[in-house]
Amino acid sequence: MEQDSNDQMMVRREKQERWREQGQAYPNDFRRDALAGDLLARYGDMDGAALEQEPISARLAGRLMSRRVMGKASFADLQDQGGRIQLFLGKDHLGEAAYGLFRELDLGDIIGVEGEIFRTRAGELSLRVTSLRLLSKALRPLPEKWHGLSDPEIRFRQRYVDLIVTEAARRTFRIRAQTVAALRQGLSQRGFFEAETPMMQPIPGGATARPFITHHHALDMTLYLRIAPELYLKRLVVGGFEQVFEINRNFRNEGISTRHNPEFTMLEWYEAYADFHRAMDLTETLIRSAAQAALGTEAITYQGLDIDLGRPFLRLTVEEAVRAHNPELAQADLRDPHCLAEQLARLGVGCHPGWGWGKRLIEIFEKTVEGKLQQPTFITHYPLEVSPLARRNNDDPEVTDRFELMIAGREIANGFSELNDPDDQAARFRAQVAAKEAGDEEAMFFDADYIRALEYGMPPTAGVGMGIDRLVMLLADQASIREVILFPHLRPEQA
């Protein structure tokens, strides 16, 4: 197979050299005036007689995806960013030289054509080509027509080829673009200010994760690729941008899985004078709007599971959810470290002696509950121990005004009423530093400047972080995060 590919490349290079000798290689003076998809949408319902009566001319450019050579008349398919359209090429319309050029073309070549729209006897809308030019020679052959790219490793590594030959891949990234646009529009229309915060930070904050580390030579200082924009966005709330958001790239030096990529996209927004209940309402609204924009419906199917985004999302506390799926635990057991340790042992989960009841409860939740939450569910009131940036609950200071949105067994969004008490925040940072010194590589640093910002006064605020990649996985019905990232991280290619 590899030898066949090499032989084809040699033949294609020979053709290219002939074009170079004629001074016609890689021209850049052809200008199209239409896209295939637009022509199909605009004229798809017109009958052949109407098209012949009022001829419609068009100039198209794109990739040659198939061709059927039949003596003096042939058919081909041209693909551009708008879709595919059939070409009809006849020697009588093109002339001897241009028709000879067509017969020399290879699949994958990029061409420019001009002609008139008509409908074939079979009823297919087509372009009757009167002018043809080769714009860029494809020196490598495309994957075999009926097999395409079946190896995921090759698809992700050579995404450019995957996008050429796989309509499903192109559809996924159109869904992604429409989803991001809908989220941005939804926040902008509500008065939110879009900001850009540093990607290289002297102190990584806003999440518990292991950062990537780099060095700035001119300043002779260590910098970290951001793990979250949270602390910078909240500085903006202090500064008076009371509704602010960022669609951002984050970097976490952690494992790779079907749900995790070291580089990923988040949407984070913060709203002053709001609480986590209002944040949940807005999260629900934005996800519905994104589904409508990308798919035209709020009823979706994910990996065979029907999910209704149109119905009100269920809301349960962490403790309610754990009790529902662990009926052997009594209400009093949920904050008893000894009982929780015994439950973790029954589940085969190790229990670190330094964990309090909050961390132990969350470990049980992740083991027994999270994967079973298929329909949209807000899990609320997370323990203080695992929520270092969230505000304590007024009625129960051992938990926080925090939620996570679960859909199809995975976290889609995380939000809370923000902690705006500088003394409380400083104490929690100190606890994180102690955990880091004890060996927790994901614990937070102490950010003195952020404490200083809070000391100027931050209004009561609610904030949300939403995983764009996971939301797109849901809407595009993709099981792996690599399917929704154009160029996911991979091990180096072997020579």
Buried (B, 14 or more C-beta within 10 A) or exposed (E): EEEEEEEBBEEBEEBBEEBEEEEEBEEEEBEBEBBBBBBBEEBEEBEEEEBEEEEBEBBBBBBBBBBEEEEEBBBBBBBBEBBBBBBBBBBEBBBEEBBEBBEEBBBBBBBBBBBBBBBEEEEEBBBBBBBBBBBBBBBEBBBEEEEBBEEEEEBBBBBEBBBBBBEEBBEBBEBBEBBBEBBBBBBEEBEBBEBEBEBBBBBBBBBBBBBBEEEEEEEEEEBBBBBBBBBBBBBBBBEEBBBBBBBBBBBBBBEBEEBEBBBBBBBBBBBBEBBBBBBBEBBBEBBBBBBBBBBEEBEBEBEEEEBEBEEEBEBBBBBBBBBEBBEEBEEEBBBBBEBBBBBBEEEEBEBEEEBBBBBBBBBBBEBBBBEEBBBBBBBBBBBBBBBBBBBBBEEEEBBBBBBBBBBBBBBBBBBBBBBBBBEBBBEBBEBBBEBBEEEBEBBBBBBEEBBEBBEEEBBEBBBBBBBBBBBBBBBBBBEBBBBBBBEBEEEEEEE
